[in-house]
Amino acid sequence: KTFNWCFGHVSQIMSQQSNDHVSQQPPLKKRKLSTPPPPPSAPIMGDIIPSMLSTATDTTTTTTTTDDTPIQATASECAVANSGATSQAEEKSNNEWKANRGRYSSLQDLQNANFEQYYRRQNIISDEQEWQLFLQTLRRELPTSFRFNAANKVHDIYKQKLINDEFNLAKAERDGLVHDGLAFKQPYALAFYPHQNGWQCNFPKRYLNKHKDYFSAFRDFLVYCNENGIISRQETVSMVPPLFLYKYISPSDVVLDMCAAPGNKTAQLLEFLDYNLKGEWRTAPAPAPAQAPAHHAYPQLQAPVVAPHAHAHAHAHQTNADE
């Protein structure tokens, strides 16, 4: 499947080059292309790609016209002739995926022998009982967690909606809602995050989507607030490092984030450069010219990882929230 997908994309590029080459040649008689030979098998993806490129650029297939005049067809032309078969294979694969995408409805189904073998070889856990607990923890889905962006001027209004339980989440807890053995508990403010700006719900996102009768309003709240920069959907553990750095950075600093993907911690640090934990504007101390040149007077944040568009959204909706 992987080879056919890659080969089809390379073939499109090669077919364009082939068409440019053919357009400069005398017109040929009508020909019937034969099926190209099967691509060479390779055990590793790193070997498949070079073989695929070599096949696409060098392989030719000899065919004949109605008067038995031998001509040659490039691999790209043969691939175009057989694109219908490739499309059918891709469609079959997609249908199989759609049929099995709900297969992991139970967390106990998440098994991977190679994964377990790799970590056993690391010898990080020697006790068998602790090893089983380790695997069980890995199979557990992450809870739904988010933080309110203090830089957003209306974040307190929406935080109060959650505190007052305007989404009637207490009903799900009173009704004893359980999914995959996990009993629902109301979202709560994380004790380590000041001003109740960090929140967590023990139900993962997938569970919330399964019970729309209880969580429809809550899900709409999360989507709306996230898209408008009021909250950031962020793992609880990733909220901790910026809080440690909060006391050591000032608006005149240049921060280099060495782990900037997808960028939630980067955005959190960028917020701390300009605002305190209450959302109040921070005043930069007057730095000595030797320590902070004039062109560094405005808060800066540098990230070594260039995030794709999907991740860049996490930065844009927060940095523009104040404007």
C-alpha positions as a Markdown table, in Angstrom:
| # | Residue | x | y | z |
|---|---|---|---|---|
| 1 | Lys | 0.0 | 0.0 | 0.0 |
| 2 | Thr | 2.8 | 2.4 | 1.0 |
| 3 | Phe | 4.7 | 1.7 | -2.2 |
| 4 | Asn | 1.7 | 2.2 | -4.4 |
| 5 | Trp | 0.8 | 5.5 | -2.8 |
| 6 | Cys | 4.4 | 6.8 | -3.1 |
| 7 | Phe | 4.8 | 5.4 | -6.6 |
| 8 | Gly | 1.6 | 7.1 | -7.8 |
| 9 | His | 2.8 | 10.5 | -6.6 |
| 10 | Val | 6.3 | 10.1 | -8.2 |
| 11 | Ser | 4.6 | 8.9 | -11.3 |
| 12 | Gln | 2.7 | 12.1 | -11.7 |
| 13 | Ile | 5.9 | 14.1 | -11.6 |
| 14 | Met | 7.6 | 11.7 | -14.0 |
| 15 | Ser | 4.7 | 11.7 | -16.4 |
| 16 | Gln | 4.9 | 15.5 | -16.7 |
| 17 | Gln | 8.6 | 15.2 | -17.5 |
| 18 | Ser | 7.8 | 12.4 | -20.0 |
| 19 | Asn | 5.1 | 14.5 | -21.7 |
| 20 | Asp | 7.6 | 17.4 | -22.1 |
| 21 | His | 10.1 | 15.0 | -23.6 |
| 22 | Val | 7.5 | 13.4 | -25.9 |
| 23 | Ser | 6.2 | 16.7 | -27.2 |
| 24 | Gln | 9.7 | 17.4 | -28.7 |
| 25 | Gln | 9.7 | 14.0 | -30.6 |
| 26 | Pro | 8.0 | 13.1 | -33.9 |
| 27 | Pro | 4.4 | 11.8 | -33.3 |
| 28 | Leu | 4.2 | 8.0 | -32.7 |
| 29 | Lys | 1.7 | 5.6 | -33.9 |
| 30 | Lys | -1.1 | 4.5 | -31.6 |
| 31 | Arg | 0.3 | 2.0 | -29.1 |
| 32 | Lys | -1.0 | -0.3 | -26.4 |
| 33 | Leu | 1.0 | -0.3 | -23.2 |
| 34 | Ser | 1.8 | -3.5 | -21.5 |
| 35 | Thr | 1.6 | -4.0 | -17.7 |
| 36 | Pro | 4.9 | -2.9 | -16.0 |
| 37 | Pro | 6.9 | -5.4 | -14.1 |
| 38 | Pro | 6.2 | -5.5 | -10.3 |
| 39 | Pro | 8.4 | -3.2 | -8.2 |
| 40 | Pro | 11.3 | -4.9 | -6.3 |
| 41 | Ser | 10.4 | -5.8 | -2.8 |
| 42 | Ala | 12.4 | -4.2 | 0.0 |
| 43 | Pro | 12.3 | -5.1 | 3.7 |
| 44 | Ile | 12.9 | -1.5 | 4.9 |
| 45 | Met | 11.2 | 1.7 | 3.9 |
| 46 | Gly | 14.6 | 3.3 | 3.4 |
| 47 | Asp | 15.3 | 0.8 | 0.7 |
| 48 | Ile | 11.9 | 1.1 | -0.9 |
| 49 | Ile | 12.2 | 4.8 | -1.7 |
| 50 | Pro | 15.5 | 4.6 | -3.6 |
| 51 | Ser | 14.3 | 1.5 | -5.5 |
| 52 | Met | 11.1 | 3.3 | -6.3 |
| 53 | Leu | 12.8 | 6.4 | -7.7 |
| 54 | Ser | 15.2 | 4.2 | -9.7 |
| 55 | Thr | 12.3 | 2.3 | -11.1 |
| 56 | Ala | 10.4 | 5.4 | -12.0 |
| 57 | Thr | 13.3 | 7.1 | -13.8 |
| 58 | Asp | 15.1 | 4.2 | -15.5 |
| 59 | Thr | 12.8 | 1.3 | -16.2 |
| 60 | Thr | 11.3 | 1.1 | -19.7 |
| 61 | Thr | 8.8 | -1.4 | -21.1 |
| 62 | Thr | 8.9 | -2.5 | -24.7 |
| 63 | Thr | 5.6 | -2.5 | -26.6 |
| 64 | Thr | 4.6 | -2.8 | -30.2 |
| 65 | Thr | 2.3 | -0.9 | -32.5 |
| 66 | Thr | -0.2 | -2.4 | -35.0 |
| 67 | Asp | 2.5 | -2.9 | -37.6 |
| 68 | Asp | 4.8 | -4.6 | -35.0 |
| 69 | Thr | 7.2 | -1.6 | -34.8 |
| 70 | Pro | 8.9 | -1.8 | -31.4 |
| 71 | Ile | 8.6 | 1.3 | -29.2 |
| 72 | Gln | 9.4 | 1.9 | -25.6 |
| 73 | Ala | 7.1 | 3.2 | -22.8 |
| 74 | Thr | 8.5 | 4.8 | -19.6 |
| 75 | Ala | 7.5 | 3.5 | -16.2 |
| 76 | Ser | 5.6 | 6.7 | -15.6 |
| 77 | Glu | 3.4 | 6.1 | -18.6 |
| 78 | Cys | 2.7 | 2.5 | -17.5 |
| 79 | Ala | 1.8 | 3.8 | -14.1 |
| 80 | Val | -0.7 | 6.2 | -15.6 |
| 81 | Ala | -2.2 | 3.3 | -17.6 |
| 82 | Asn | -2.6 | 1.3 | -14.4 |
| 83 | Ser | -3.8 | 4.1 | -12.2 |
| 84 | Gly | -7.2 | 2.6 | -12.0 |
| 85 | Ala | -5.9 | -0.5 | -10.3 |
| 86 | Thr | -4.0 | 1.6 | -7.8 |
| 87 | Ser | -7.1 | 3.6 | -7.0 |
| 88 | Gln | -9.0 | 0.4 | -6.4 |
| 89 | Ala | -6.3 | -0.8 | -4.0 |
| 90 | Glu | -6.3 | 2.5 | -2.1 |
| 91 | Glu | -10.1 | 2.5 | -1.9 |
| 92 | Lys | -10.1 | -1.1 | -0.5 |
| 93 | Ser | -7.5 | -0.1 | 2.1 |
| 94 | Asn | -9.5 | 2.9 | 3.1 |
| 95 | Asn | -12.6 | 0.8 | 3.5 |
| 96 | Glu | -10.8 | -1.7 | 5.7 |
| 97 | Trp | -9.5 | 1.2 | 7.9 |
| 98 | Lys | -13.0 | 2.6 | 8.2 |
| 99 | Ala | -14.4 | -0.8 | 9.2 |
| 100 | Asn | -11.7 | -1.3 | 11.9 |
| 101 | Arg | -11.2 | 2.2 | 13.3 |
| 102 | Gly | -13.5 | 1.4 | 16.2 |
| 103 | Arg | -11.6 | -1.7 | 17.0 |
| 104 | Tyr | -9.8 | -0.2 | 19.9 |
| 105 | Ser | -12.9 | 0.7 | 21.9 |
| 106 | Ser | -11.3 | -0.9 | 24.9 |
| 107 | Leu | -8.0 | 0.2 | 26.2 |
| 108 | Gln | -7.0 | -3.4 | 26.9 |
| 109 | Asp | -6.9 | -4.0 | 23.2 |
| 110 | Leu | -3.8 | -1.8 | 22.8 |
| 111 | Gln | -1.1 | -4.4 | 22.4 |
| 112 | Asn | 2.2 | -4.2 | 20.6 |
| 113 | Ala | 4.7 | -7.0 | 21.1 |
| 114 | Asn | 7.6 | -5.0 | 19.5 |
| 115 | Phe | 7.0 | -2.1 | 21.8 |
| 116 | Glu | 7.0 | -4.3 | 24.9 |
| 117 | Gln | 10.1 | -6.1 | 23.8 |
| 118 | Tyr | 12.0 | -2.8 | 23.2 |
| 119 | Tyr | 11.2 | -1.5 | 26.7 |
| 120 | Arg | 12.0 | -4.8 | 28.4 |
| 121 | Arg | 15.4 | -4.7 | 26.9 |
| 122 | Gln | 16.0 | -1.2 | 28.4 |
| 123 | Asn | 15.7 | -3.0 | 31.8 |
| 124 | Ile | 14.2 | 0.1 | 33.4 |
| 125 | Ile | 11.7 | -2.1 | 35.4 |
| 126 | Ser | 12.8 | -5.4 | 36.8 |
| 127 | Asp | 9.7 | -6.2 | 39.0 |
| 128 | Glu | 7.0 | -8.0 | 36.9 |
| 129 | Gln | 4.1 | -6.5 | 38.9 |
| 130 | Glu | 5.4 | -3.0 | 38.4 |
| 131 | Trp | 6.0 | -3.8 | 34.7 |
| 132 | Gln | 2.3 | -4.7 | 34.3 |
| 133 | Leu | 1.3 | -1.5 | 36.1 |
| 134 | Phe | 3.6 | 0.4 | 33.7 |
| 135 | Leu | 1.9 | -1.1 | 30.6 |
| 136 | Gln | -1.5 | -0.4 | 32.1 |
| 137 | Thr | -0.6 | 3.2 | 32.7 |
| 138 | Leu | 0.6 | 3.6 | 29.1 |
| 139 | Arg | -2.7 | 2.3 | 27.8 |
| 140 | Arg | -4.7 | 4.8 | 29.8 |
| 141 | Glu | -5.9 | 7.7 | 27.7 |
| 142 | Leu | -4.9 | 11.2 | 28.8 |
| 143 | Pro | -7.6 | 13.3 | 30.5 |
| 144 | Thr | -9.0 | 16.4 | 29.0 |
| 145 | Ser | -6.9 | 19.3 | 30.2 |
| 146 | Phe | -6.7 | 23.0 | 29.3 |
| 147 | Arg | -5.6 | 26.3 | 30.8 |
| 148 | Phe | -7.2 | 29.7 | 30.6 |
| 149 | Asn | -5.0 | 32.3 | 28.9 |
| 150 | Ala | -4.6 | 35.1 | 31.4 |
| 151 | Ala | -3.6 | 37.5 | 28.6 |
| 152 | Asn | -7.2 | 37.2 | 27.2 |
| 153 | Lys | -9.3 | 40.0 | 28.7 |
| 154 | Val | -12.5 | 37.9 | 29.0 |
| 155 | His | -10.9 | 34.7 | 30.4 |
| 156 | Asp | -12.3 | 35.3 | 33.9 |
| 157 | Ile | -15.9 | 35.5 | 32.5 |
| 158 | Tyr | -15.6 | 32.1 | 30.9 |
| 159 | Lys | -13.8 | 30.6 | 33.8 |
| 160 | Gln | -16.6 | 31.6 | 36.1 |
| 161 | Lys | -19.0 | 29.8 | 33.8 |
| 162 | Leu | -17.0 | 26.6 | 34.5 |
| 163 | Ile | -16.9 | 27.3 | 38.2 |
| 164 | Asn | -20.7 | 27.8 | 38.4 |
| 165 | Asp | -21.2 | 24.6 | 36.3 |
| 166 | Glu | -23.3 | 26.3 | 33.7 |
| 167 | Phe | -22.9 | 23.2 | 31.6 |
| 168 | Asn | -24.6 | 20.9 | 34.1 |
| 169 | Leu | -21.7 | 18.5 | 34.3 |
| 170 | Ala | -22.7 | 17.6 | 37.9 |
| 171 | Lys | -25.6 | 15.6 | 36.4 |
| 172 | Ala | -23.3 | 13.1 | 34.7 |
| 173 | Glu | -21.5 | 12.5 | 38.0 |
| 174 | Arg | -24.8 | 12.2 | 39.9 |
| 175 | Asp | -26.1 | 9.7 | 37.3 |
| 176 | Gly | -23.0 | 7.6 | 37.8 |
| 177 | Leu | -21.8 | 7.8 | 34.1 |
| 178 | Val | -19.1 | 5.2 | 33.5 |
| 179 | His | -17.2 | 4.6 | 30.3 |
| 180 | Asp | -14.7 | 1.7 | 29.9 |
| 181 | Gly | -14.7 | 1.3 | 33.7 |
| 182 | Leu | -13.9 | 5.0 | 34.3 |
| 183 | Ala | -16.4 | 6.9 | 36.4 |
| 184 | Phe | -16.9 | 10.5 | 35.4 |
| 185 | Lys | -15.9 | 13.3 | 37.7 |
| 186 | Gln | -16.5 | 17.0 | 37.3 |
| 187 | Pro | -13.7 | 19.1 | 35.9 |
| 188 | Tyr | -11.5 | 20.7 | 38.6 |
| 189 | Ala | -8.9 | 23.4 | 38.9 |
| 190 | Leu | -5.4 | 22.1 | 39.2 |
| 191 | Ala | -3.9 | 22.8 | 42.6 |
| 192 | Phe | -0.5 | 23.8 | 41.3 |
| 193 | Tyr | -1.7 | 26.4 | 38.7 |
| 194 | Pro | -2.3 | 29.8 | 40.3 |
| 195 | His | -5.7 | 31.6 | 40.1 |
| 196 | Gln | -7.5 | 28.5 | 39.0 |
| 197 | Asn | -6.3 | 28.9 | 35.4 |
| 198 | Gly | -5.4 | 25.3 | 34.9 |
| 199 | Trp | -8.2 | 22.7 | 34.6 |
| 200 | Gln | -8.6 | 19.0 | 34.1 |
| 201 | Cys | -11.4 | 16.5 | 33.4 |
| 202 | Asn | -10.8 | 12.8 | 34.0 |
| 203 | Phe | -12.7 | 11.9 | 30.9 |
| 204 | Pro | -10.6 | 11.8 | 27.7 |
| 205 | Lys | -11.8 | 13.7 | 24.6 |
| 206 | Arg | -13.0 | 10.5 | 23.0 |
| 207 | Tyr | -15.3 | 9.8 | 26.0 |
| 208 | Leu | -16.8 | 13.2 | 25.9 |
| 209 | Asn | -17.6 | 12.7 | 22.2 |
| 210 | Lys | -19.4 | 9.4 | 23.0 |
| 211 | His | -21.8 | 11.0 | 25.4 |
| 212 | Lys | -23.2 | 14.1 | 23.7 |
| 213 | Asp | -26.4 | 14.1 | 25.7 |
| 214 | Tyr | -24.3 | 15.0 | 28.8 |
| 215 | Phe | -21.4 | 16.9 | 27.3 |
| 216 | Ser | -22.7 | 18.7 | 24.2 |
| 217 | Ala | -22.6 | 22.2 | 25.8 |
| 218 | Phe | -19.3 | 21.5 | 27.5 |
| 219 | Arg | -17.7 | 20.4 | 24.1 |
| 220 | Asp | -19.0 | 23.6 | 22.4 |
| 221 | Phe | -17.5 | 25.6 | 25.2 |
| 222 | Leu | -14.1 | 24.0 | 24.7 |
| 223 | Val | -14.2 | 24.4 | 20.9 |
| 224 | Tyr | -15.3 | 28.1 | 21.1 |
| 225 | Cys | -12.8 | 29.1 | 23.8 |
| 226 | Asn | -9.9 | 27.3 | 22.1 |
| 227 | Glu | -10.6 | 28.9 | 18.7 |
| 228 | Asn | -10.9 | 32.4 | 20.3 |
| 229 | Gly | -7.8 | 32.2 | 22.4 |
| 230 | Ile | -9.6 | 32.1 | 25.7 |
| 231 | Ile | -8.2 | 28.6 | 26.6 |
| 232 | Ser | -5.4 | 26.4 | 25.3 |
| 233 | Arg | -5.9 | 22.7 | 25.0 |
| 234 | Gln | -2.7 | 21.5 | 26.7 |
| 235 | Glu | -1.5 | 18.4 | 28.6 |
| 236 | Thr | -1.3 | 18.9 | 32.3 |
| 237 | Val | 2.3 | 17.9 | 32.5 |
| 238 | Ser | 3.4 | 20.5 | 29.8 |
| 239 | Met | 1.9 | 23.3 | 31.9 |
| 240 | Val | 4.6 | 22.8 | 34.6 |
| 241 | Pro | 7.9 | 23.9 | 33.0 |
| 242 | Pro | 6.8 | 27.4 | 32.0 |
| 243 | Leu | 5.6 | 27.9 | 35.6 |
| 244 | Phe | 9.0 | 27.1 | 36.9 |
| 245 | Leu | 10.5 | 29.7 | 34.6 |
| 246 | Tyr | 8.0 | 32.4 | 35.3 |
| 247 | Lys | 10.1 | 34.0 | 38.1 |
| 248 | Tyr | 13.2 | 34.0 | 36.0 |
| 249 | Ile | 12.1 | 35.7 | 32.8 |
| 250 | Ser | 11.2 | 39.3 | 32.2 |
| 251 | Pro | 9.8 | 41.2 | 29.2 |
| 252 | Ser | 13.3 | 42.2 | 28.1 |
| 253 | Asp | 14.4 | 38.6 | 27.7 |
| 254 | Val | 14.9 | 36.5 | 24.6 |
| 255 | Val | 13.7 | 32.9 | 25.3 |
| 256 | Leu | 15.0 | 29.9 | 23.3 |
| 257 | Asp | 12.5 | 27.0 | 23.5 |
| 258 | Met | 14.4 | 23.8 | 22.8 |
| 259 | Cys | 11.3 | 21.6 | 22.7 |
| 260 | Ala | 8.9 | 23.7 | 20.7 |
| 261 | Ala | 6.5 | 21.2 | 19.2 |
| 262 | Pro | 3.6 | 21.5 | 18.9 |
| 263 | Gly | 4.1 | 24.8 | 20.8 |
| 264 | Asn | 1.8 | 25.0 | 23.8 |
| 265 | Lys | 4.7 | 25.6 | 26.2 |
| 266 | Thr | 6.1 | 28.2 | 23.8 |
| 267 | Ala | 2.9 | 30.1 | 23.7 |
| 268 | Gln | 2.6 | 29.9 | 27.5 |
| 269 | Leu | 6.1 | 31.3 | 27.9 |
| 270 | Leu | 5.3 | 34.1 | 25.4 |
| 271 | Glu | 2.3 | 35.0 | 27.5 |
| 272 | Phe | 4.5 | 35.2 | 30.6 |
| 273 | Leu | 6.9 | 37.6 | 28.9 |
| 274 | Asp | 4.2 | 40.2 | 28.7 |
| 275 | Tyr | 1.7 | 39.3 | 31.5 |
| 276 | Asn | 1.8 | 38.0 | 35.0 |
| 277 | Leu | -0.2 | 35.1 | 36.3 |
| 278 | Lys | -3.2 | 37.4 | 36.9 |
| 279 | Gly | -3.2 | 38.6 | 33.4 |
| 280 | Glu | -1.7 | 42.0 | 34.3 |
| 281 | Trp | 0.8 | 43.7 | 32.1 |
| 282 | Arg | 4.4 | 43.2 | 33.3 |
| 283 | Thr | 6.7 | 46.2 | 33.3 |
| 284 | Ala | 10.1 | 45.5 | 31.9 |
| 285 | Pro | 13.1 | 46.7 | 34.1 |
| 286 | Ala | 15.4 | 49.2 | 32.4 |
| 287 | Pro | 18.3 | 47.0 | 31.2 |
| 288 | Ala | 21.9 | 48.2 | 30.8 |
| 289 | Pro | 22.7 | 48.9 | 27.1 |
| 290 | Ala | 25.5 | 46.3 | 27.2 |
| 291 | Gln | 23.1 | 43.6 | 28.3 |
| 292 | Ala | 20.1 | 44.4 | 26.1 |
| 293 | Pro | 20.7 | 46.2 | 22.8 |
| 294 | Ala | 18.0 | 48.5 | 21.5 |
| 295 | His | 16.7 | 46.0 | 19.0 |
| 296 | His | 16.0 | 43.5 | 21.8 |
| 297 | Ala | 13.8 | 45.9 | 23.8 |
| 298 | Tyr | 10.6 | 44.2 | 22.7 |
| 299 | Pro | 9.9 | 40.7 | 24.2 |
| 300 | Gln | 11.1 | 38.0 | 21.9 |
| 301 | Leu | 10.7 | 34.2 | 21.8 |
| 302 | Gln | 12.7 | 32.0 | 19.5 |
| 303 | Ala | 11.7 | 28.5 | 18.6 |
| 304 | Pro | 14.1 | 26.1 | 16.7 |
| 305 | Val | 11.2 | 24.0 | 15.4 |
| 306 | Val | 9.2 | 25.4 | 12.5 |
| 307 | Ala | 5.7 | 24.2 | 13.3 |
| 308 | Pro | 3.3 | 23.2 | 10.5 |
| 309 | His | 0.1 | 25.2 | 9.9 |
| 310 | Ala | -2.0 | 23.1 | 12.2 |
| 311 | His | 0.5 | 23.8 | 15.1 |
| 312 | Ala | 1.0 | 27.4 | 14.2 |
| 313 | His | -2.7 | 28.0 | 15.0 |
| 314 | Ala | -1.9 | 27.4 | 18.6 |
| 315 | His | 0.4 | 30.4 | 18.6 |
| 316 | Ala | -1.7 | 32.7 | 16.4 |
| 317 | His | -4.9 | 32.5 | 18.4 |
| 318 | Gln | -3.1 | 33.4 | 21.6 |
| 319 | Thr | -0.7 | 36.1 | 20.5 |
| 320 | Asn | -3.5 | 37.9 | 18.7 |
| 321 | Ala | -6.0 | 37.5 | 21.6 |
| 322 | Asp | -4.9 | 40.8 | 23.3 |
| 323 | Glu | -5.2 | 42.8 | 20.1 |
